[in-house]
Amino acid sequence: MIPEESFGPIENRMQSVGLALEELLVTAQKQDCLTVGIYESAKLLNADPDSVVLCVLAADDEDDVALQIHFTLLQSFCCDSGITILRVSGMQRVQQLLGAVDANRNQEECGDLHCILVTNPQADHCRLQEVGMYCQESRRLDQWVPELVLQER
């Protein structure tokens, strides 16, 4: 049995990584380093996979079989290309964040948030490093596609 106090640091770590991911996505959007949508992401991965540093996949729609097939293909491509992958629950929070940066965009213009690619925001961006370390640690614990839950605010 795992002692209760061992849950605290894990929850704190996930919250910290969640905040880092939120900051990274907002910064990347401001720098025009974000590709949103499954189709748009597939086009970018086909054209320039070396520019992609992070692939964020929604974990909210697990009942959609076609979507899961797309995710499997994207995950496979990202793994083969050495791109960090992260499954995220709570995509409403991502929609809040990305919509808040540009108030002129309506919900449809935010696009399909099932897949988001981050392309070279800043090579030394500390938030990217924090998310990358979390994914690396998760893989060491045999969680091949790390998952993260973002909380609505």
Buried (B, 14 or more C-beta within 10 A) or exposed (E): EEEEEEEEEEEEEBBEBBBBBBBBBBBBBEBEBBBBBBEBBBEBBEEEBEBBBBBBBBBBEEEEEEBEEBBEEBBEBBBEEEBBBBBBBBBEBBBBBBBEEEEEEEEEEBBBBBBBBBBBBEEEBEBBEBBBEBBEEBBEEEEEBBEBEBEEE
